[in-house]
Amino acid sequence: MSSWRSAFGSEDAGIIDSFEVCELLATLADKSLVVPDQSTGRYRLIETVRQYAGHQLADREEREMWSGRHLAYFQMLAVEAKPHLAGAEQQVWLDRLESEHENLRAALMRGRDDERWDPQFFELANALTWFWYLRGHWSEGRDWLDLAETRSRGMAENIRLRTAYSAAVLAHAQTDYDAAIRHYNTSLQIARELGDDSTVAWCLGNLAIISLEMNDRTLCEDRAEESIALFRRIGDGTGIAAVSTVLGEIAYAREDYLSAHAHFTEGLKLSRGLQDRAGATRMLSALGTLALKQDDAALAGLYLREAIITARDLHLRSRLPDILDSCAHLSLIRSRPEQSARLLAAAQSIRHGLGASVLPYNRPDHDRILRETEAALADGDFPQAWQTGLAMTMEQAIELALDVG
């Protein structure tokens, strides 16, 4: 148990049993050596006791054995969680990984410090990518994935494929386009050689998004069409939904709002059918923005309210800035410029924490709404509202956004 960096409980029975200490938990709790949490059924080892227990593992081989078991257990946990992060159980598994974040970090550090554990290290880092993305741990995730990608060079092609793709996802999230394109192209080349159509489709879809964000609509459309054709052929609903959003954004940029609505609605229907609430949040946000463009504030409010509630429930820090920007636009339309300023500032604060920025193709609309918000406020009111927004917690920003909808 000295290997644990956070609470442990019945769901950790596999490794606890292997440590042959399961039967000691009640005794340790009675002696106040472990602290039980009645609400979760988990236990936490008192820090001084944990450190003492660790020092008792004086033998290097014994210490390495327990460290290896700890790494192997959390690698298996992350791999088990991965397929559930885009389905009906995504909230349960996202929360589970969040509760184990300190243990996952400790396991990654063990893999980092001893290259004998490279296979487990690579598997763990790759399995955590979507968790890091959705929960907004972008900078931390990039550090681990960049290290994994560097160390995977010269390894088997399937390992290089996964680590390069994972590194691309978080580089893309932080608009580091040079790194993202390099990693996606590496993944794409290997995936084509291995005949991995699923990864080919995901690489093309994500490269399409980058092309759109960099205002290259022609290249974006070519990649998106190839990607969605592959997804339809292999029957990947999650992929179809994701690329439907890209096609919707292309149509939106061309002011073809009817086609944009059709693509966003298809993506929303697919995400809901797959019970992928995180995916649905992205479609709801896009539909809310589209409704604002079409001057339908009432419909925009409905879409954005559902998006913000889902983002709140799943703790999707990654989705919040764009939703808050749209809520700020809605506030401005409803003659609430002070609320608009606070929401725009809160979105900027969250982006700063993510290491992100406003996407290039969103920048003109974002800056226009910012200018109109500032112009609608009396002298001195805008800076005060802006500072209030910057100081908001994520929960306070969400409550303010819900007041708009």
N, C-alpha and C positions, 0 to 999 in steps of 0.2 A: 504493500500500500504506500510505501514511501515514494514510489515512482509517480503517484497521482499528484497533479497540480490543481485539481478541482474536486468537487464532490463526486462520490461514487455510490452506486446503488444496485438494486436487483438486476437492472438491465446489463450490468457489468459482470454478471455471475460467471460467465465463461472464464474470464481471467482471474476473478476472485477465487473461484474453485481451484484453479491451477495453482494459486498461491497458498491453498489450504488454510485460509483464514476466515472463510465464510461463517463458520460456527463461532468465531471470536467476536463478531461485531457487537452482539448484545452485551457481552462481558466488557468490552472496551468502552461502550457507551455508558454502562453502569459506573465505570471508573473515571468517566469524563475525559477519556483519551481520544474518543471520536465524538463529534457533535452531530446528532441526528437532526434532520429537517423534517418535521412531521408533515409539512404540506407536500413534499416531493417524495418522501420515503428514501432520501439519499443521505449519505454521511460525508462529513469532512473531517480529515485528520488534523488535529491541532498542529499549527506550523512547527512549533518547537519539537513536538513529538515526531512529526514527519522528518525533520532534519536529523533528529537523534537516530531514528530508524535507518535513515540513509547511511549514517556514519557506521552503523553496525555491519553494513555490507563492506567490510574492509577488504575482503578478497576481491581482486580485480576481475577474475573470471566470473565470480558469483554476481558482482555488480553488473557486468556486461550481459550476463544471462537474463537478469530481471529487466534491464533496460531494453534488451532485444524483445522480450515478451511484451513489454509495454508498447513498443513501436509496432510490433506485429498486430497487437490487439486493436490499436487505433487505426492502423491501416485497414484492417478488415471492417471496422465500423464505418469508415469513410466510404469504402467500396460498397458496402451494404446500403448506405444512405443514398449514394449517387443516383440510381434509377428512380428514387422516390422524390427527387427534388423538382420534378416537373409534372407531378400528378396529384392525385387526391390527397396523398399523405404528406405533401410538401411542407406544410406548416409544422407538423409533428417532427419531421426529420431536420428541418432548418433549425428549429428550437433545440433539438437534441445536440446538433453539432455546435450550436452557439454555447450551450451549457458545458460542452466539453472543449471549448476553444483553448483553454490553457493546457489541457492534456495533449491536444492536437499539436500545439506549438512545441511542447516538450518533445513529442515524438518526432516532429520534423527536425528539431535541433539534434536529436540523436542520429538521425539519418544524415544530416549535414556534416556532422563531426566524424563520421566513420564511413568511408566509402564501401566497406563490406556490406553495408545496409542499403546500397544504391537501389536495388530493385524495389524494396519496400518504400524507400524515400520517393522514388518516381511515382509509384502507384498512389501513395498518399497525397502527394501534391496535385497530381492530375485529378484525383477523385474529389478534391476540395474546391476545384475551380469554380463551379457553379454556385456553391455556397458563398465563397468569397465575393463573387460577382453580385449576387442578389442582395446580400447583407451589407454590401458596400465596403468590404475590406480590400479595396483595390490595391493600395500601395503595398500592404503587407503581402498579399497574394502574389503581386508581381515580383517582389523580392525573392520569394521561394521559387516561383516558376522560372524566373530568369536563371537562377542557380541550377535548377533541374535541367533546363534546356541546354545550358553550357556543359554540364556534366554528362548529358546523354549523347553528345556527339561521339561518334564511333561505336555507339551501342547498336543493338538490333533496330531494324527500320521501324517496327511497330512502336517501340519505345520512343524513338525520335519523333515519330508522327504525333503521338499523343502529347508529348511535352511541348513541341513547337506550337501545336494548335492551342493548348491551354495558355501558353505564354502570349499568344496572339490575342486571345479573348480579353485579357485584362489590359494589355497595351492599347488595344482598340478602345476600351472603355475610357481610358484616360487621354484619348485622342493623340496618342503617340503613333501617328500613322506610319512613319518610316519603319518602326519596329514591328507594328502589327502586320503591315504588308509583307515584310520580310518573313515573318514567322508563318503567316497564312500561305505564302507561296511555297515555303519549304514543306508544309503539311500537304498542300495540294499536289506537289510533285510526287511525294512519297505515296500518297493515297492513290494516285493514278497508277503508279507502278505496281501497287499491291492489289489493285482492283477493288478498292474500298469506296464504293459509290456513295455511301452515307457521308463519309468525311469529305469527299469531293464536293458533294452538294452543300454541306455546311460551310466549307471554305469559300465556295463561289458566292453563297448567300451573304456571308460576312464581307467579302471583298466588294460585293454589290453595295452594301450599306456604306462602306468607306468611300466608294466612288460617288455615291449620292451626297454624303457629307462634305465631299470636296467639290461638289457641283459639277461632276462629270456624269450627266444624266444618260448619255448614250451608252457608255461603258457599263454604267450601273444596270441599265435595262437588259443589256445582253447577258450579263452575269446572272441577273435575277431570273431571267427566263430559262437559262440552262439549269440553274439550281432548282427551280420549282418543278421543271420537267423530270429531273432525277428523283426528287422527293415524291412526286406523284407515281413514278414507276415503281419505287420500292415501298410505297404506302406509308410514308412517315408523316403523320398528321401534324406533329409538332413542328417539323421542318416546313411543311406547307403553310402553316399558320404564320411562322416567322417571316417567310418570304412574301406572303400576302401583304404583310405590313410594308415591306420595301416597295412592292408594286403600288400600294396605296400612296406611299410618300412620293413616288415618281409622278403619279397622276395628280396629286395635290400640287406639286411644284409646277405642273403644266396648267393648273387651274381647271383640270378636268375633275370636278368635284363629284360627279355622279360615279365615275369609275373608282375614284378614291374611296367613296363610301362603300362600294361593292366589295373592294379588296379588304378594307378594314372589317367589314361585317363578316366576310368569310373567315378571316383570321379569328375574330371573336367567337364565332360559332364553333370553329374547330377547337379552340382553346377550352371553351366551356365543355365541349363534348369529352375532351381529354381530362377534364377537371384540373387544368393547369391554370390556377388563379394568377400566378405571376405573369404568364403569357397574356391572359385576359386583361390584366391591368394595362399592359402596353397598348392593346387595341382600344380600350376604353379611353385612355388618354388621347390617342390619335383621333378618335371619333369626337371627343369633346373639343379638340382644337379645330377640327373640320367644321363643327357646328358653329363655333365662334366666327370662323371665316365666312360662313353663310348667314351670319346675323341672327342665329337662332339661340339666344342666350338661355332660354328655358331648357332646351334639349341639351345644350352644353353643360348646364348645371347638373342635369341628371347623370350624364356620362361621367363627369369629373367627380361627382360625389361618390359614385360607386368605385371609381378608380382610387380615390384617396382612402376610402374605408378599407379596401383590399390591401393597399400598400401599408396601411397602419396595422392591420391584423397580421400580415406576414412579415412586418418589419423590413419592408423593401426600400431601404435607403437609396438604392440605385435608381429607383423609379421616381422618387419624390421631386427632384428639381424641375423636371419638365411639367409635371402635374401642377406644381405650385406656380410656375410661370403662367400656365393657362388659367389657373384660378385668379391670378393677379389681373390678367386681361379681362376676365369676367367681372371682377370687382370694379375695374375702370369703367366698363360698359354700364354697370349699375350705379355709377356715380359715387364710388367709394375709393377715391384716390389714395387716402392714407392707408387703407387696408391693402391696396395694390402695392404700394411702396414697401410695406412690411413683408408681404409675401415674396416680392422680387428679391429683397435682401435676404430673407430666410433661404430661398433657393440658392442664392450665391454662396451663402455660408455652408450649406450642405455640399455644394459642388467643391468648395475649397477643401472640405474634409475628405472628399473622395479623391482629390487630386484631378478633378475634371474641369471642363470649361463648357460654355455654350457652344453647341455645334455650329460650324461655319454656315451651313445652309439655314439654320434657325436664327442666326445673328441679326439679320435685318429686321425681322418682326420683333424680336426681343428688344432691340435698341429703340425701335419706334414706340413700343409700349412704355418703356422706361422714360423716354422723352415726354410722352403725353401725360404720364403719371406726374412727373416733376412739374410740368406746366400747369396741371390742374390744382396744385397745392400752393398755398400762400407762402411767401418768403419765410424761410426758417422751418416750415413744417415738414418739408421733404427730408432734410438731414436728420431731424429728430425721429421721424417714422422709419427711416432707413436704419438708423442705429438700433432702434427697438427691434426691427426684424433680424438684424445680424445677431442680436443677443438671444434670440428665441431658441429654445430647445426644439428638437424635432417634433416632440409631442405637442408643444404649443403651436408650432407652425401648422400641424395637421388640424388642430382644433380651429384655428383661424380660417383655414381653407374650407373646412366643413361648414363654417358660418356663411361662406359665400354661396355654396351649393344649396 
